[in-house]
């Protein structure tokens, strides 16, 4: 188990990692989710021992690893860019950490054969990396992490430079691949969809600090903060600010949408969050909320329509099944089940709504 | 703006082997003036080669390129009067944001007040108005790419705007914003736009017509809906959609197909088809039923948030099924295939019913 306790790191006065406490277990994938500059790579560098924290403790299986150089630790990292030795064969590329560790050739042959089988690289062992496709090159880098039998495997957006379909394939293989090895596996991504397909546990990061940590699906379905709901939404979360006064909730002058919140919130300012796939064109329940807006643009994906519209001055988007081609400025009503809306207070904390 | 015509275009990269593979093989296309086209396919499919032939960065080894009927094959990119946006930002770090945008206009000798007016329009479109006078080097990678996009869009007198994976390095949330901006701009100004990407969502939502390429050939040109509903080739079916279309070995005789010993009614009469026959159906068009349908066995369940992907075994073959969030999935579900959504393929190519 890898534990971070109140870990912080600043560079030239700027906060890179802000008081992070996390426990990452073996056998399942641990995802770091957040936009560029959220602190994913900075955290991974601390975990790897490439950087030292200014504050806090990092423990691996209960022992502090702060100050232990990366060479002395059994860590493997795979980056977004494919990094292989261009003048070595695929076999030698995969075997390289084992040569450094001075393992016998029988053991090296055995481990490379296992890893290349697993990653479907066996037919290419005598080629040079440049003769492989991007997906295959990245699999060579992954194979190198596997043969090393690293206890900590850090994958920093490893699929970002790959084709969409290849990504799909590798994504479905990755968690089980490393889970079987019993390593602590950490995976950084900017894409919510990728986190959902990978499963495991997810940490939402924003400006170097942890917003929420837990089983991936639970973090997605039950965001405790407005910020984690935003980070974990693609298309982006629809947000509207509203006021509660004497039991009545209004978005600007619009009262109808929020009638279900009547007498449920103390006076104050709140944010409403709605995921795009929860908006629909037809009423599905008697307690549905209604949001009306003018369409700005419709995107069609062949099976789904992304309808972008203006709700009370905010850009909102609805993901609707089927092809619905609205024109610019069409007025459209969207319905949402009340159980599917999130309410956050002015500090951005989720507010439980009694049904 | 202009129409773009490709006449017998083929390309072979120079190599010692004259009988070597073609990166592109015999393309004949006519793309309409004012259309938004996307070139979609995995890496190595020839999409960037084709874009470079249109822009003039590459001379095709065979064939001619015509803009509005005028042969431009021998013209350099500068002489073709096009705008280009690349995957990585191309900006002048020492110039301000506004100066970067004004650059292509100054080059064309546009009047100063006209330049100021046009630059202001583009700035507001990209949400960069308040940063107009900042030097470009102080901007984030995302903002720099916005400037690149802006430079591609700033001239209104170009024949076409070519985009090569312009949003690949952009964070997911900004991607939505920029993509919808592009869509709005296209609807407003009707530039001829050609957009290369490996990302199906980007291609389908951006384009009026998507050109799916594989191995140097065009497999299908169609609207997003056509590519989704009736893929011309099994590759298109599997490449588009997430997961892609289920392609099942089958035998077909008249209005009936047999898959794993199970009889399925077809939407039309196909007579008798020989050779390699496959039945294609999208995971979106298979549903779970309490009573009727095909008995299957659940192999895996992946809750990816907005819906659940279930993989089921028929007798031998596996099918993916997409069901709504919150659906409970039995160990032995009954599957119903939407009859009118079934496609039949012979040697990987779509077959239409006889009548």
HADDOCK unambig.tbl for C-alpha pairs under 7 A between the chains (distance, minus, plus):
assign (segid A and resid 35 and name CA) (segid B and resid 171 and name CA) 6.17 0.50 0.50
assign (segid A and resid 36 and name CA) (segid B and resid 171 and name CA) 6.77 0.50 0.50
assign (segid A and resid 163 and name CA) (segid B and resid 42 and name CA) 5.98 0.50 0.50
assign (segid A and resid 163 and name CA) (segid B and resid 43 and name CA) 6.67 0.50 0.50
assign (segid A and resid 163 and name CA) (segid B and resid 198 and name CA) 5.91 0.50 0.50
assign (segid A and resid 164 and name CA) (segid B and resid 198 and name CA) 6.31 0.50 0.50
assign (segid A and resid 164 and name CA) (segid B and resid 199 and name CA) 5.70 0.50 0.50
assign (segid A and resid 165 and name CA) (segid B and resid 239 and name CA) 6.69 0.50 0.50
assign (segid A and resid 190 and name CA) (segid B and resid 171 and name CA) 6.67 0.50 0.50
assign (segid A and resid 190 and name CA) (segid B and resid 172 and name CA) 6.96 0.50 0.50
assign (segid A and resid 191 and name CA) (segid B and resid 172 and name CA) 6.38 0.50 0.50
assign (segid A and resid 196 and name CA) (segid B and resid 304 and name CA) 4.98 0.50 0.50
assign (segid A and resid 196 and name CA) (segid B and resid 305 and name CA) 6.69 0.50 0.50
assign (segid A and resid 197 and name CA) (segid B and resid 304 and name CA) 5.73 0.50 0.50
assign (segid A and resid 217 and name CA) (segid B and resid 305 and name CA) 6.70 0.50 0.50
assign (segid A and resid 236 and name CA) (segid B and resid 173 and name CA) 5.98 0.50 0.50
assign (segid A and resid 277 and name CA) (segid B and resid 306 and name CA) 6.56 0.50 0.50
assign (segid A and resid 297 and name CA) (segid B and resid 184 and name CA) 6.57 0.50 0.50
assign (segid A and resid 299 and name CA) (segid B and resid 205 and name CA) 4.87 0.50 0.50
assign (segid A and resid 300 and name CA) (segid B and resid 204 and name CA) 6.69 0.50 0.50
assign (segid A and resid 300 and name CA) (segid B and resid 205 and name CA) 5.04 0.50 0.50
assign (segid A and resid 301 and name CA) (segid B and resid 201 and name CA) 6.28 0.50 0.50
assign (segid A and resid 301 and name CA) (segid B and resid 204 and name CA) 4.87 0.50 0.50
assign (segid A and resid 301 and name CA) (segid B and resid 205 and name CA) 5.04 0.50 0.50
assign (segid A and resid 301 and name CA) (segid B and resid 224 and name CA) 5.92 0.50 0.50
assign (segid A and resid 302 and name CA) (segid B and resid 204 and name CA) 6.81 0.50 0.50
assign (segid A and resid 302 and name CA) (segid B and resid 224 and name CA) 4.38 0.50 0.50
assign (segid A and resid 302 and name CA) (segid B and resid 225 and name CA) 3.99 0.50 0.50
assign (segid A and resid 302 and name CA) (segid B and resid 228 and name CA) 5.26 0.50 0.50
assign (segid A and resid 303 and name CA) (segid B and resid 225 and name CA) 6.75 0.50 0.50
assign (segid A and resid 303 and name CA) (segid B and resid 228 and name CA) 6.56 0.50 0.50
